Amino acid sequence: MSKAYEEFDHLETERLTLRPFTEADYPLILRISSDPQTTEYLYYWGRIGTTPESDARRFLDYAVKNWKKSPIRAREFCLVLKDTGEAIGDGSVEWVESEPGTAEIGWILLPEYRGKGFATEAGRELMRAAFEIMGADTVIAHCDSRNRPSRNVMERLGMTLRGIEPEARPAKRLGEKNGDECTYVLTK
Ligand SMILES: CC(C)(COP(=O)(O)OP(=O)(O)OC[C@H]1O[C@@H](n2cnc3c(N)ncnc32)[C@H](O)[C@@H]1OP(=O)(O)O)[C@@H](O)C(=O)NCCC(=O)NCCS
């Protein structure tokens, strides 16, 4: 593993530590996957044929497996409050295979930790990691166009709306329309 990538083991912000997931984080992931409001706009969660348990298992296996891969393609970070040690959500950064030099970032918080700036704080550090550790020249973030809280995070991070692709996000439930997908971008 390149030396620079070792820095991924030491990401932190003023109030948060961003650390690898372990099996002990299963309850946090299960809480995320069990809450329909949290997963409403996350199309890998809560799809037909899955259960909260199967989604949590799939996510945790993916997060742990990717941490060991070299070179890095994707990393999921458990967001932990420095003050109390509580695990409060997920932050992610990954290379976009179809766009060389571009990394994508993302975030999920448990409901009771929203409205305190934690996603923006983590997002800023994920963006720094994408530019400085991974060497990306562009950082993007995607979300369903109706996901105003996530769009607000992107805007607070200084990202600008690159476009909205109609019906690009697969519907999770039968009979529902696909969601429109926003892409926000920031170049180095
Ligand atoms: C998307 C999501 C992470 C955004 O969470 P959030 O709490 O709104 O975002 P932040 O943590 O950055 O908090 C920002 C809010 O905290 C407020 N705030 C309070 N203290 C703050 C501080 N010290 N610093 C910055 N903001 C602060 C801000 O004013 C803002 O409030 P507002 O939304 O009323 O304007 C959350 O809604 C979520 O987990 N959704 C479900 C999962 C999801 O959809 N993820 C995105 C997938 S693309």
The ligand as a Tripos MOL2 file, in Angstrom:
@<TRIPOS>MOLECULE
LIG
   48    50     1     0     0
SMALL
NO_CHARGES

@<TRIPOS>ATOM
      1 C1        -27.9420   13.8280    4.3960 C.3       1 LIG1
      2 C2        -27.7310   13.9770    5.9020 C.3       1 LIG1
      3 C3        -26.4270   13.2870    6.3220 C.3       1 LIG1
      4 C4        -27.6560   15.4810    6.2170 C.3       1 LIG1
      5 O1        -27.6310   15.6360    7.6210 O.3       1 LIG1
      6 P1        -27.7100   17.1130    8.2500 P.3       1 LIG1
      7 O2        -27.7100   16.9670    9.7120 O.co2     1 LIG1
      8 O3        -28.7980   17.8830    7.6050 O.co2     1 LIG1
      9 O4        -26.3380   17.7830    7.7770 O.3       1 LIG1
     10 P2        -25.1830   18.3420    8.7340 P.3       1 LIG1
     11 O5        -24.7790   17.2830    9.6830 O.co2     1 LIG1
     12 O6        -24.1430   18.9080    7.8550 O.co2     1 LIG1
     13 O7        -25.9140   19.4580    9.5810 O.3       1 LIG1
     14 C5        -26.3090   20.6620    8.9570 C.3       1 LIG1
     15 C6        -27.3550   21.3500    9.7990 C.3       1 LIG1
     16 O8        -26.8550   21.5090   11.1150 O.3       1 LIG1
     17 C7        -26.8280   22.9110   11.4660 C.3       1 LIG1
     18 N1        -25.6710   23.0980   12.3510 N.ar      1 LIG1
     19 C8        -25.7580   23.1490   13.7110 C.ar      1 LIG1
     20 N2        -24.5310   23.2540   14.2240 N.ar      1 LIG1
     21 C9        -23.6550   23.2820   13.1990 C.ar      1 LIG1
     22 C10       -22.2400   23.3800   13.1230 C.ar      1 LIG1
     23 N3        -21.4870   23.4610   14.2150 N.pl3     1 LIG1
     24 N4        -21.6490   23.3640   11.8950 N.ar      1 LIG1
     25 C11       -22.4010   23.2960   10.7780 C.ar      1 LIG1
     26 N5        -23.7590   23.1890   10.7970 N.ar      1 LIG1
     27 C12       -24.3780   23.1840   12.0050 C.ar      1 LIG1
     28 C13       -26.7880   23.6200   10.1160 C.3       1 LIG1
     29 O9        -27.2810   24.9210   10.2070 O.3       1 LIG1
     30 C14       -27.6960   22.7330    9.2960 C.3       1 LIG1
     31 O10       -29.0270   22.9740    9.6360 O.3       1 LIG1
     32 P3        -30.1530   23.1720    8.5080 P.3       1 LIG1
     33 O11       -30.2020   21.8940    7.7180 O.co2     1 LIG1
     34 O12       -31.3840   23.4120    9.2960 O.co2     1 LIG1
     35 O13       -29.6990   24.3040    7.6740 O.co2     1 LIG1
     36 C15       -28.9340   13.3400    6.6900 C.3       1 LIG1
     37 O14       -30.1160   13.9820    6.3130 O.3       1 LIG1
     38 C16       -29.0590   11.8360    6.4510 C.2       1 LIG1
     39 O15       -28.3550   11.0390    7.0350 O.2       1 LIG1
     40 N6        -30.0090   11.4470    5.5580 N.am      1 LIG1
     41 C17       -30.2500   10.0360    5.2840 C.3       1 LIG1
     42 C18       -29.1300    9.4070    4.4790 C.3       1 LIG1
     43 C19       -28.8990   10.1230    3.1560 C.2       1 LIG1
     44 O16       -29.8410   10.4320    2.4360 O.2       1 LIG1
     45 N7        -27.6260   10.3770    2.8540 N.am      1 LIG1
     46 C20       -27.2280   11.0680    1.6420 C.3       1 LIG1
     47 C21       -27.1310   10.1380    0.5320 C.3       1 LIG1
     48 S1        -26.7430   10.9980   -0.9970 S.3       1 LIG1
@<TRIPOS>BOND
     1     1     2 1
     2     2     3 1
     3     2     4 1
     4     2    36 1
     5     4     5 1
     6     5     6 1
     7     6     7 2
     8     6     8 1
     9     6     9 1
    10     9    10 1
    11    10    11 2
    12    10    12 1
    13    10    13 1
    14    13    14 1
    15    14    15 1
    16    15    16 1
    17    15    30 1
    18    16    17 1
    19    17    18 1
    20    17    28 1
    21    18    19 ar
    22    18    27 ar
    23    19    20 ar
    24    20    21 ar
    25    21    22 ar
    26    21    27 ar
    27    22    23 1
    28    22    24 ar
    29    24    25 ar
    30    25    26 ar
    31    26    27 ar
    32    28    29 1
    33    28    30 1
    34    30    31 1
    35    31    32 1
    36    32    33 2
    37    32    34 1
    38    32    35 1
    39    36    37 1
    40    36    38 1
    41    38    39 2
    42    38    40 1
    43    40    41 1
    44    41    42 1
    45    42    43 1
    46    43    44 2
    47    43    45 1
    48    45    46 1
    49    46    47 1
    50    47    48 1
@<TRIPOS>SUBSTRUCTURE
     1 LIG1         1 GROUP 0 **** ****
